Structures are given as C-alpha cells and as structure tokens.
Amino acid sequence: MKNPNNYNPVARAVKFALAASLSFGISATAVAQEEQAPAAKEQAVEKIAVVGSRSAPRSIGDSPVPVDIIGGEELSKNGNSDMLNLISTTVPSLNVHSNPISDAATLIRPANLRGLSADSTLIMINSKRRHKASVIAFLGGGINDGAQGADLSVIPGIAVKQVEVLRDGAAAQYGSDAIAGVINFVLKDASEGGSIEVKQGETYEGDGTSTEIAANIGMPLTTDGFVNLSMQYKNVDATSRSVQRPDAQAFADAGNTAIAPIAQIWGSPEIKDDITIFANAGLDLGNGREAYMFGNYSERDVTGGFYYRNPHNRPGVFSNDEGETLLVAQLDPNIACPTVNITTANVLTQPDYLLIADPNTEVGRNCFAFNEMFPGGFTPTFGGNITDTSLSIGTKGEFKGGWLDEILYDFSGTVGRNESTYKMTNTINASLGPDSPTEFNPGKYIQLEKTFNADFVKYLPVGLYEDLTLAFGAQWTEESFEVVSGDVASFQVGPLVDQGFSIGSNGFPGFKPEDAGVYSRRNYAVYSDIEADVTEDILLGFALRYEDYDTFGDTLNYKLTAQFRLTDDLAMRYSHSTGFRAPTVGQANVSNVQTNLSSGVLVDSALLPPTNPVSVELGGTELTPEESKSFAGGLVYTPGDFFFTLDYYFIQVDDRISQSSKINLTDANREALRAAGVKNVDSIQQVSFFTNDFDTTTQGIDFVASYSTNLLQGRSSFNLAYNWNKTEVDSATAITGLDKVSRLENDLPNHRATFTWSQSWDDISMFVRSNYYGEYQGVHVDWVGTPGSPGTEVNASAKVTFDAEVSYFINDAFIVSAGAQNIFDTKPERLNLSAVGEPNGAFGAKYYETSPMGINGGYWYLKGTYKF
C-alpha cells in the first residue's frame, strides 16, 4: 500500500492547483500541463473532466459518474453553428427540437437531457452557474411546456475549449436544476495564437442560407496571465417545409387574389444580426494566487411565423359563429349595418359584402369588416430581440500559515442578464377597428441573476491510499424576473369590444401595466463534499447540500458515489442521489395570452400565476420544488486504445412543474369568481397555470465506446454512443391532461445512437457520422387525441441520417472544408395530406414537427479556416 506521507512535493503542488481549477471555475489548465509538449497537452485536455467531483480533475475513465468530453476540435467539425445541435450529435441522450410555430420557444429552443425538461439540466460556464433565459416555453411540445432553461445558442463553438456533459443527478453538488445532469462549457484560455473561420451553407431546398464569421485570439496579460477573446457573427434565413393550406387554396380557387402562395409557414425562423462576444482572462498574482474574469455580450433578432387567420371564420376578427356570418363593425351607432351571411367560397364577391366595403355609400362609410384590411386573411409574424450579458469575477489560491494553512479557496461573483423584447407584425388589435395598427411591441421579459460563491478544498492525510478531499462552501443567489408592459395598442380595449371583436394584438396580446413588475427571490446554500481513494481500487464520495429559499422554504439533498476497480482495465461505478428543482420566479408570476390550437380550432388562452384567483378556482396552488431520487450504475473498460462505458440510470421526479392543460371556464366558475370580486371574467375562455401536478419515472441505458488505430496509412478513430430512454408518468390529474401524459411518454424517441469514423492523414482529414433516431410519437399542431376524440398523433418510424466533412490543409495556417448534414436528404415522417379537411393536412405542413431529426432535410456547407 502506498504511503500517503511520502508524496513528491511537486506532484502535491500540482494536485493542489488541479483541485483549485476544478472546484472554482477555471478549466483544468494545471501547472504540470504547461510543461508538456503541445500534442500531449491537447490530449490531456480532451481526457480530463472538471465536473462530477470536487477532488482533483479526473480522466473520464476514473470518474465515479458518467461524463462526456467534447473537445473544441470536434465541435468545429460540424456544419451547424448552433451549440445545441453541436452537442446533440455527440450526446445521444440530449434531444433538441426545432419548434416551428411555438410562440416564445421559437426564440430560444429548449433541449432535453435524459428525457427530462430543458430546465432540469444545469448549465455552467467555467464551472460557474449560468443564468436562465427570460423566455418561458409556453408552447413547448408537452415535455417543455413552461420550461425556463438557459440559452445555449449564445455560446459560439470557437470560444469553447471543451464541453463536459455530466449525465448524472448533481443537485447535491451544484444546487437546483441539475436533476438530469450538468453541461459545463470550458472557455479557451490560450495566451497566444488564434483562428478565423468563414462558413457558408444552405439546405438542399435552397433556403436556410447561413453566413457566419467567427474569430478567436489569445493574448498575454502582462507576463503572467492571458486574455482570450472570441467573436461570432451570423445570419440565417428562414426555411419553409410547407404546402398551401386547403382553406387558403379554396379561397384562391374562388377568385380571392389576396391569398399568399403559402399562407402559413412551417420551418426554422430567420435569425438576423446574431453577434456574440466572449472574453476569458486570468492572471497569476504570485504566491499561489490567481485572479480570473470571463463574460459575454450577445444579441440577435429572431422572426418566426404564426397560424393563418382564415378570412371567413377567425373568431373575434372575421366571424364569431364559425363562418356563418361575417363580423361587421357598426362604427356609427345611428347607422345600422346589414347582416352578411357567408354563402359563397369567397365573401369578397357577395353583393352584401360589397355594400359595406363601398366607401361611397353611407353604409360603407359607417360599417367595417376586417376583410377590407386583410381580404385574404392574415398570418401574424412573431419575433423578438434577445440580448444576453454576463460577467464572472473571482480570485483563487491557497492560504499560507495559521489554522487555514493549505486550504484552497475561491471567492467569486457572477451576474447574468437575459432580455427578450417581443414584436408582432402583420396583425391587428381587432377591438380598435379600422384604426388598428398592424405592428406592435407587446413588451419584454428580463431575467437577472446574481450569484456569490465562497468555496474551499482541504486535503487531509488520514492514512488512506490518497489524502481525503474535503470540499465545503457557501453560495448566495438573487434572482429576479421582470415583465415590462407593451405599447398601449397591443393590449388596449378598443371601442368595438362590445361588438365581439377581440382585444390586444392578435396572436400575442401585449403585457398590460397591471401585469408588469419585478418579482424577485433570494436563497443561500451551504455544502460539504468528501471524496477519497480508500484503497488503490476503491473510491468513495459523499456530498451534502442545504439550500434555503425566502419563498417556499428549505431543502436538504445528498449524493453517494463509488468506483470499484476490478482490474487495471475494468471498473464498476455507482451513484445515488436526491435532488430538487426550484420553481423559477417567472413560472410563479408570469401572465400571458397565447393563441393555441384546441382540437384544431384557434383559441386564445390566458396563462395566469398559480395564485391568481382564477387559477385557484380551477385548482391552482403555490408552486413547490420538484424532488428527485436517482440511482445509477455502470462499467468502465479501458484496455489500450479502446474505451468503453455502459451505464444504467433510474430517476424518479415527484411534483414536476409544468404548464397545466388549457381549462375552459364554466358558468359556475364565472359566477364564483364574480362573487369573489374578480373583474372581467366574461372575457376569459381558457386558462392555464403552472402546477406541481405529476410524477414521473425515467430510466435508461447509456453506452459509449471509442477505438483509435492506424488505418489506411493514416490515423483512424471510431466512436459509438447509444442511449435508450423511457419516461412513464406515474400519477397525474386532469390538470395535466391525458394529452400531455401521452406527449411526455412518447414524443421523444426511446432509442438514439451515433457512430462516427474520423480519419486523418498529413494533408487531409475527414469524418463520417451516422445518426439513428428510433420510433417516436409524431404530433402535428400540438393536437393529441383523447379517448373518443382522435388527434393527429401517429407512431412515426425510425430514421437514419449521415453527416460527412472533408478538410484539406493547404499549409500550417490555411484549412478548407466541405461537408453536409443529412447528406442523403432523409425525410422525416410525412403528414397525411390525402384529404382536404383532415386534421393532418389542414394546416399546411409537410412533416410532423416533433421529428427529432428536424424537418429541414439536407444541408451543405463550405468553410475556410486561418490559424495563427
């Protein structure tokens, strides 16, 4: 047995530096690595994980929990520059959806690790907690309804040294939001050199054209530090995978010349002027002390589509009796307006309509229908400006002398802010009549988070194979969610409301002043984490975290980890933990009006705080944390150039937070609310709210294998990753609804896999990647049936796609690359368009939008890189 008191002093110092890097935020750039050759240094970086343990950084084979490492070079070998897509092609248990026509989820896409909601995965940068986005996914495809996670799209691949994906519950180590795991982005920290990339690509359909310029540069900060700067600027055109809606085509066939060629677009949104700047800096202060700072500024404009407003039957605008009669406004109370029965396929040709549309007659001047403004109906566009900023500052080192001697410390502060400003165009506030504008600013959401950490590590020689690692610390967080009201016209109650015309900008009414305000919450946490190599073959760890919130109270969570090395090449690992996810301030306080499809009909639905009197009448209560229990076990096999891990996980989550189903107010509900003094209840048709309503069990298997060898007179590497995941809803009430239960259990594929072959020679490198997506539930327009009321859902078949890239090294500085994603243009599951009026064909889409491979098809790209 090794004597713990006979350590080499240099090795011990390196270990201290490594531990400080791990626990407190800067990636594992150890002192010892600085002395390595560049090739060896790069290899070490790719194999060393920061997350998952607070002891010294470990190779992923020695980690007691499963961690995926995605190096910066691997991130660059991908035609898509969106960070979510970059990591989802490497981590099969991470699913990302495109979310066409999905309200705010169009602006910031949610991602799902191990089948749990987007806000069940903690996001970190340089091991510091990342702030959440201000966007709440109101239409999140069932699994993400109401999720408020971080915005990963602001992180450019060129700024990242490596990505570490911890696939294990870690709330006892890192706090709320880590039920599914942790994704840690380690920023580049070189003090010299850099690169410039220019990339151009588009889909095989000829749309979705993307242009991107990215750059990275490392510079010295005096002689003892570094400043590493990264920038990315890109524009991405919208895509369309649409056919003409049958109702819109019928209008065109009847002679309505105002119908757009495609009335309703299904595809990816337009992203314009997307700019991101990241900075990472560090400075050696001497005597074992360091200072560090990193942060970002990001901004982009996103524009997507909404549902088509049929000029014959859209409620509150064109008709209030499902298209029997036209909704005609009486502008002068002394002039009676005729009833216009819709008796033809094109009301614009009817004499009674022509009478009210004629400005030369008294009736025409004093009666108004919105067909005069939008003769072909209209499709609102929904978009916004997303601005994201953050800054982290800290200092770390080692106390010298006294009772604090040899304790490693890190003191840091982080502030993050995300602002989403919404914009609606090509729509109206119908209650304002002909005076309504067609562009609106409905308001904005602002998420602001401040976090301060004090973290410590002490190595204790207690006679074990290695020193016992004792980590402990405290954290204080303040989180606020602000609602800023929109322009008056976006929420104004106009003079025509009493005649049945709808209020607010159609599709997304503005936030009223009474909805505006700043809602905040504070919490503090203390933790302790112990880990030790008890013997040469046994590693044990225990973590305990206490957290107290000034809203719902406190929580205590723990985690146990163990690794047992059976041979030099084979080890077993195990973990068990409890966890929690606190409801966000936004989920507890946000109000909004959404336009959604209910059994194929457009309906305006009000989202209210769960403590609002209307919500309480329908069963709403104050939100409490989600609580989880996780069990995981696996094998690690590392003989020579072969690497293999197999892990099983089991996650129970109780009191999950999500948006309730849309609940119709009954006459009895309205009467009870009036008696309680609630105003304007007659204008509310449907209501939803956030609730802790259901429990789930998720289990799965992760398999990861890699092998490197000399092949074809070059160097080859083969990587296989497979995930089986299944979620079951253990209990739920009518508030959740059977439709959401079906989506939670079936929308994501149970099986995902990727296989990558990379090959390199002196002047050429290439890779081929296959992506397997198992069967899933195809859903269209969020319409899932219930017993006796079928919806659009089908059992969609499995698909396989292929990606490929070839790079040519002109010299040491210049590289040109050409590649494609979904190179054979494999199509997702097609909708049934065989019959006009059928649910699957009535809304103008080609494919089920729940497709895990997206709906855009093949995409090619060219890229040039200059390294210096």
N, C-alpha and C positions, 0 to 999 in steps of 0.2 A: 504493500500500500504506500502511496505517495505521501511524503511528509509535508503537510501544509506550511510548516515553518521554514522550509528551505527553498522558497521561491527566489528566482532570479530577480533582482531589484528592477532591472529594465523591463522585464516581462510584466512585473507587477504594475509599473507605471503605465505601461501600455493598456493593461486591463482597466485601470482607473479611467484613462482617457476614453476608452471604448464605452464604459458604463455611463460616463457623463454624456457622451454623444447619444446613447440610447435613451436615457431617461428624459432628457431635456431638450430635444428639439433639433439639433443639427445632425445630419446623417453620419453614418459610421465612417468618417474620414480619419482613421486613427493615426497616431504619430508613427506607428510602425509602418503603415502603408506608404507614408511619404518617402520611405527609403527604398520602396520596391521599384522594379522596372515598370514602365507604363503598362505593358501587357499583363503582368501579374497583378498590378493594381486594379486594372479593369475587371479581371477575373474575380478578384476578391469582392469588389463592389457588387457584382452580379449575384454572388452567392450569400452575401451577408444580409440578414434581416434585422430591422430595428424594432418592429412591432412584435407583440406577443409575449415579451418577457422584459422585466426591468433589470435583469442581470446584464452582463456584457453581451453585445450583439452576437448572435449565433448564426452558423450556417443553417440553411433551411432544413438540412437533414438532421441537425441536432436540436431543432426546435421541438418543444413538447406539444405544440399546436400547429396545424397546417397553415403554411404561409406560401403564397405565390410571389415570385420576384419577376417583374417585367423590366428589363433594362431599357435605357434610353435608346440604344441602337435598335432594339426590337420595336419600340414604339414608332420609330421613323420608317419602318418597313410596312407602311400601311397607307393606302390611298386616301383614307378618310382622316381628316384632321380633328374631328370631334373626339374629345377624350373618352366619352362614354363608349363610342364604337371601338376606339383603340384597345381598351382593356377588355371589352366583352368578347373580342375574338380570341383572347388568350385565357380567360377565366370562364369556363362553360356555365358555372353556377350563377353568373351575372347575366341577366336578361335586360335588354333595352328595347323600348318600343318607340316608333316614330310619332304616334298620337296625332294623326290628321284630324282636323276639326275637333279639338279637345280643349277649347277655352284656354285658360292660363297654362295648361300642360303643353300647349304648343310652344310657349316661350321658353320654358325650362323643362326638359324631358326628365321624367323620373327613371330610375334604374332599380332593379330588384336583385339582391343577392340572396341566394338560397330560398327563393320563392317568397320572401317577406317584403313588406312595403319599402319604398325608397328611403323613408326616414328611420328605418331600422338598421341602417349601416352608418357608422360614424366615419366622417371624412376628416382627415388630418393633413396638414402640410408641414413637413419637417417635424413631425410628431407633435404638432400643436393643433388643437381642435379648430376646425374650420366652421365659420358661421353658416347658418342656414340661408337659403334663398328667401326672398319676400313672396315668391309665387307659391300659392297653395293650389294643388292639382284638383280642382273641383270636379272635373271630368277625367278621372284617372284610370278608366278601364277596369273598375271593380277593385283590383288589388291595390291601386294607388289613390283611390278616392279620398281626397282630403290630405294626402301626404305633403309634408313640407320638409324636403331634404335640401342638401347643399347643391349649389350649381357647379357641376364639374366641367361644364363646357368652357368656362373661363380659363382653364388651365391648359396652356399650349404644350404640346409634346416636346418642343425644342427646349423648354425650360426645365425638363424633368430628367434627373439622373437615373432614377428608378422608381417603380411603383411597387409597393408592398401590400398585398391583399391578405389580411388575416381572416381566414374562414373559420371563425370560432367566436362564440359569445364572449364579450370582453367588457361588459358594463362594470364589473367589479374592479377593473383596472383603469378604465378610461371614462366611466360615467355613462350618462344617458345616450341612447341612440345606437349602442353597439350590440344589440341583441343578435343580429345576423353576423356581424363581424366589423372589421375596420379596414379602410383603404387609406394608406399613407403615401403621399406624394413627396419624394425626396428631391429637392431642387438641386440643380447643378451648382458646384462650388469651386470650379477651376479658377485659378488666378491669372490664366493666360490662355491664348487661343480662342477659337470660336468658329462659327459657321453661319452661312447664309443659305436659305433654301427658297426656291421659287417653284410653285406647283400649280398646274392647270389640269382640270379634268371636267368630265361631264358624263351623264348617264348615256346608255346606248340609245335611249329615246331622243336624245338631243337636247334635253332640258337639264335643270340642276347644275348648270355650269358653275364651277367653283374656281376662284383665283385666290392664291394665298402667297404671301411673302412673310418669311419668318427669319429671325436672326438671333444669334446668341454670341456674347463676348464675355471673356473673363479678363479682369484687370487686377493688378496688385493694389492693395490698400496699405500704404507705406511698405515696409519690407516684411511685415508680419501678418498680413491679412489679405483679403480678397473682396472684390465686388464682382458679382456675376449678373449680367443683365440679359433679359430675353424679351423679344417683341414678336408679336404676330398680328398681321392684318389680313382679313379675308372678306370676300363677298361670295355668297352662294345664292344662285337663282332658285326660284320655286320649281317644284315638279308637279305634274298632273298625271294621275292614273285614273282618269275619269271617262265616262261616256255621258252623252246627253241624258238628262232625266226624262223619263217618259212623259211627265206632265208638261215640262218645258217644250219638248218636241211636239206635243199635241197642239200647244199654242202656236208654234211656228207653222205647223201644217195648216192651221186655221187662218193663217194670214197675219199673225202678230209679228211684225218686223223688228220689234224691240228685244226679242229674245237673244241672249248671248249664245255663241256657238256651244259653250259648255257653261251651263247655268250654275253649277256647283262643283268646286274643285276638291278632289281628294289627292293629297300629296304632301310633300315636305314644304315648310314655309320658306319665304325669302328671308335671307339673313344679309343685312347690309351694314357696311362700315363697322365690321366686327374687329375691334382693336383691343389688344391685351398687352400690358407691360408688367413683367415680373422682375423683381430685384432680390438678390440674396447676397448678404455681406457678413463677413466675420473678421475679427481682429484679435490677435494674441496680445493680451495685456501684460504678459510676463508673470512669473511666479505661479504658473499653473492656472492662470485666469484667462477667460475669453469673453468677448462681447459679440453678440450677433444681432442681425436685423434682417427681416425679409417682409415682402408685401407685394401688393399688386394694385393696378388700376385697369379696369376692363369696362368696355361699353359696346353695345350693339343694338341695332334696330331689327325687329322681327315682325313679319307680316304674314298672317295666315288667313284662311277662309272660314266662313260660317255656312249655315244651312240656307238654302234658297227659300225666299218668301214668295209663295205662289200668289199671283195677282187676282185669283178668284176666291181663295179660301183662307188666307193667312189671318188668324184671329187678331182682333184689335187694330188691324190695319186695312184689310180689304173686305173682310166679311166676318160676321160673328155667328153665323148659322151654317157653317161648313159648306159655304159656297152656294147656298140657296138664293140669297140676295146680297147685293153689293152694299158695303158700309159707306153711306153717304153722309157727309157732314153738313149740318144746317148752320151756315155762317151768320145769317140774319134771322133772328127769332121771328120776324114778321113775314118771312118768305118760306112757305112750305116746300120741301124737297120731295120729289116723286120717289116711289119705291122702284128700285131697279132689280127685277128678277133676272138672275143669270140663267138664261135659257139656251145659250149657244156655247160653242167651244172657244169663242173669242168675244168677250163682253164689249170690247172696243168697237165692234161693228154694230152693236144693237142701237136702234134709234133712241131708246130711253136713256142709254148712257151718253150718246152724242148730244142729247138735250142738256144734260148737266155739265158736259165738258165744253159747251159752246160759250165763250166769254162775251158773245154779242147779245145774249139773252139775259133777262133778269134772273131766271133760274140758274143759268150757267155762272153768273157773277156771284151768286149767293149760296150755291151748293158746290160741294167739293168731294171728290174721291181721289185717293192716292194713286189710282191708275193714271191720273193726269200727270203726276210727277214721275211715276215709275210704271209706264204702260206694260212693260214685260215682267213686272215684279222686280225684286232686287235681292242681292246676296251681300250682306254686310261683310266687310273685311275687318278682322280683329288683329291688332298688333300692339307693339309697345317698345319702349326703350328700356333696356336693362343696364344698370350701372352697378358695378361691383368694386369695392375697395377694401383693402385690409392692410394691417401693419402689425408685426410682432417684433418686440424688442426684448432682449434679455442678456443676462450675464451668467456665466457658469465657471466653476473652478473647484478648488479643494481647500478646505480650511486647514490652516497650519498651526499646530500647537494648541494647548489647552484641552478642555473636555470635548471640543468639536474636532480634534485632530483627525485627519484623514477622512473626514466626511465630505463627500462630493455634494455640491449644491448647484441649483439652477433657479434663478428668480426671473420671471418673465411676465410680460403683459401683452395681450392681443386684443385688437379691436377690429371688428369686421362689419361692413355695412352693405346691404344689397337693396337697391331701389328699382321697382318696376313701375313705369309710367304707362298707362294704357291709352290706346287710341282706337276709335271706331270711325270708319268711313263708309260711304255708300249705304247709309241707313238714316232713319228718321226718329224723332220723338212724335209719334202719331197724335198725341193729345194737343200738340201745338198747331196741327193742321197745316195749311199751305205755308205758314211762316216758319216751319221747322227747318233748321239747318240739316245738312247731310254729313257733317263731320263733327265729332265730339271728342272731348278729353274726359273720360269717365272718372279720372282720379288716379291715385297711386297707392302702392303699399311700400313700406320701408321696414326692413328688418335690421336691427342694430344689436350687436352683441359685444360685451366687454368681458374679458377673462384674465384673471391674475393667478399665477401659479408659484408656489414655493415647493421645490422638490429636492429630495436628499437621498443619497445612497451611502451605505456604510458596509464595508467588508469586515466580517467578524471571523477570526480564526478560532473555530470551536472544535477542532480535531477531526473534521470530516475530510473527505478526499480533496475538496476545494473549500475555500472560505465561504461561509454562509453570506449571501447577499441580502441585506435588509434595506428596502426602499420604503420611504414614507414621505408624506407631503400633504399640502392643502391647496384647495382651489376655490376661488370666488368668482361668480358669474352674474352679470346683469344682462337680461335680455328684454328688448322692447320691440313691439310691433305697432307701427303707426299706419293709420288709414287717413289719407288726405282726400277731401271731397273733390268731386269733379266740377266742370263748368256747369253753370245753372241749367242750361238747356238739356244737359244729359240726365237730369233727374226731375226736372220741373213738371209740375202737374198743370197741364195746359187747359184751355177753356173747353176742349172737346172731350174731356174725360167722362163727362156725364152722358155723352152720346155713345159711349162704348169704345172709344179709342184708347190705346194702351199708353202707359206713362213711361217716360225715360227713353234713352237711346236704345232702339230695338236690337236685341241680341245681348246687350251688356249695359243695362242702365247704370248711370253714374252713382257714385257714393254720395249720399246726402250729408249735409252738415251734421245732422244728429248721429250719423254712423261714424263720423270722423273722430279721431282722438288717438292718444298714445297709451298703450297698455304695456305694463312692464312687470317684471318678476326678477327676484334675486334668489340665489341659492349659494350655499357653500358646501364643500366636501372635504373630508379627511380620509386618507387611505394608508394602508400598510401592505407591503408586498415582500414575501420571504421566498427565497429560492436557494437551493443548494444541491451540489453533486454529493449525495450522501456517500456513495461509493463510486468506483470507476464506472459502474454500469447502471447506476440508479440516480435519476434526477427527480427531485420533488419540489413543488412550489405551492404557495398558498397566498391568496390575495383577499383583502377585506376592505370594503369602501362604505362609508357612511355619508349620506347626502341629505341635506335639509333644504326644502323649498318654502318660501314665505307664502305660498298659495295652498297647496294640498298637503304639505307635511313632509315627513322624512321617509327614508328607505335605507335598508342595510343589505348589502349583497356580498357574496363571496365567490371565490373560484379556486378549484383544486386542479393541479396539473402534475403529470408524472410521465417520465420516459424510462423504459427499461431496455437496456442494450443487451440483446441475446447473444450476438456475436459481433465481430468487428464491423460487419456489413449490415446487420439486421437489428432493428429496434422496434419496440412497441411504444405507443404513446396513448395517453388518456387525459381527458379533461371533463370536469363537471362544474357548472356554474349556475348561479342565479343572476338575473338581470332585470332591467327596467327601461322603459322609455317614457320620459315625462311628456305630457301633452304640451304642445307649443303654445306660446301666448297667442299666436294667430289663430290656432284652432279653437281656443277658448273664447275668442272675442270677435272674430270676423263676421261681417254681414255682407251678403252679396245676392244678386239676382242673376240666375242663369237661364239660358234657353236650351232646353234639352228635349230629346225625343222620348215620348211616353207612348209605348205601343204604336210607334210610327207616326205620332202626331206631335208637332212642335208645341211645347208648353213652357211658360215662364214659371220658374220655381225659385222661391226665396230661401236662401241659406241664412239661418239666424243663429246667434250664440245659443249654446245649450241651456243657458239660464234665462233666456228670453221668455216672457210669459206664454207666448205662442208655442215655443218649443216645450216648455214644461207641461202645457196642456196635452201635448202629443207624446209625452213620456221622456222628455229631456231632463238630464240631471248634470250637476257639475262634473267635469272630467277628472279622472284619477289616472295614475300611471298604469301603463301596461306592465305586466310582470311575467318573467320568463324563467324556465328551467331548461338547461341544455346539458346533454350528455354526448360525448364524442370519444371514439377510439379508433386507432389505426396502426398501420405498419409502415416502416420506412426501410427501404432496401437500397444500399448504395455500393455495389461492387464495381470498382474501377470506373469506367466511363459510363456506366449505366446508373440511372436514378429512378426510383420507383416509390410512390406513396399510395396507400389505399386507406381512406378514412370514412367512417360511418358517423352520422350525426343525427341527433334527435332533439327537437326544440319544441317545447310547449309554451305558448303565449296565451295568457289569460287577460281578459278585459281589454282586448285590442281596440284601438282608437281608429275610427273611420267615419266617413260621412254616412249618415243614415240613408235609407231609401227615401224617395220622394213621396211624402204622405199628403193625401188630399184632405183638406179641412171639411168637416161635415157641418151641417146646420147646427147640430148640438155643440160642436166645438166653438163655432162663432158666437152662439148665444152665451156660452160660459165665459168667453173672453170679453164680450160686451159687458156682462155683469161684473167682471173684474176691472172694468175701466180701460180696457185696451182699445185703442182707436184704429180706424181704417182696416178692420178685419175683413170687410167685404171684398176688398181688392186682392186678397191673398187666396190663391188657388191651391198651390202645392208648397210644402215646407220641408226642408231637411235641416239637420244639425249634426254636429259631431257628438259621438257617443261611444262609451265603452260597452259594446253590446255583444261581442262574440269571442269565443276561444278557439284556438287552432292548435293542431299538432303537425309539425313539419319534420320529415325525415328524409335522409338521402345518403348517397354514396359519392365521394369524390375519388377519382383515380387519375394520377398524374405519373407519366413516365417519360424519360428522355434518354437518348443514347447518342454519343459522338464517336466518330471513327474517321479514318482516312479512306476515301472512296473516290473513284473516277479521277484519280490524280489530283484530288483536292481534299478539302475538309468538309465532312457532312455531319449534320446533326438532325435527329428525329425527335419530335415532341408530340406526345399524345396526352390529351386531357379529356376526361369524360365525367359527366355529372348525371346522376339520377336523383330527382327531387319530387316529393309528393306532399301536398298540403291537404289536410282534412279539417273541416270546420266541425269542432266537437259540440258546440252549442251556439245557438243564435235565436233571436226572436224576430217577430215580424218587422221590427225597426230596421234590422239588417236586410231582410227580404230574401226569398229563395233565389232570385236572380243574381244577387251579389254572392251568395254561397256558391252558386254554380261557377261564377267567374273566378272566385278565389281558389277553387279547387281545380279548375280545368283550363283556364286561359293560357297559362304558361306550359310549355312542353315538359313532360316528365323526363325526357332524355335529351341531353345536349352533349356534343363532342366536337373536338377539333383535332386535326392531325396535320403537323407541319414538317415539311422537309426543307432544310436550308442547306445550300451548297455554296462553297466559296473556293475560288482559285486566285491566282495572283492579280488578275485584272478584272475579273468578273465574279459577281455573286448573284445568287437567285434564291427564291423560295417559292414553294407551292403549298397552299394551305387548303384543306378540305374542312367544311363546316357542316355538321349534321344537326338538324332540328327535328325532334320527334313529333309525334302527333300532338295536336293542341285543339282547343275549342275555338273555332272561327266564329267571331261575333261581328255583326255589322250594326252601325248606328246605336251602339250600346243597348241593343234590344235583345234581351234574353227572355225566353218564354217561361211560363209557369204552368202547372197542370191545368189543362183546359184552354190555355192561351199560348199557342206556339209562337216563338220568336224567330230570329234569323240564325240562331246558332247551328253549327254543323261540326262534325268530327273531322277536322282538317288533316290531310295526310302529311307524312314526314317528307322533308326535303333535304337535299344535299347541294351545297354550293361550293365553288372553288375560287380561291384568290391566288394571284401569282404576281411576281415582280422580278425584273432582271435589272441589275445595275452594272454599269461599266465604269471602271476607274481610269479616267483619261491620264491622270497623274496623281501625285500625292494630294493635290488640292482640289481637283475637279472630279465630280461624280455625276453621271446622268443615269436616270432611272425611268423605266416604263413599266406600268403594271395595270392590273384590273381587279376589281372586286366583283364577285359573282360572274366570273369570266364567261360562263356559258349561258348567262342570262336566264337562269332558272326562275320560273314564275311562281309566286305564292299562290295559295288556294284562291281560285276564281269564284266570283259570286255567280249565282244562278240568275241569268238575265233573260231567261226564255220567255217570260210572260210579263207584259206591262201590268203594273199594279201589284205584282208580287213583292213582299217585303224586301227580298234580297236584291231587287232590281230597281226599286222606286226612287233611289236617292243618288244615282249617277256614279257609283263606284265600280271598279273592276274587280277589286280584291277585298278579302276580309282584312280590316285594318289591324286586327290582333296578330297578324303574321309576325313571328319572332325574327324573321329574316328581313323585315321591312317590305315595302311594296314598290320600291323604285326600280328594281331589277339591276342589270349590269351597269358598271361604272368604270371608265378607263381614266388614266391619268399619266402625265409626264412630270418629271421632277428633276431639277438641277440643283446640285449642292456644291458650295465652295467652302472648304475648310482652311483655316489659317491658324 
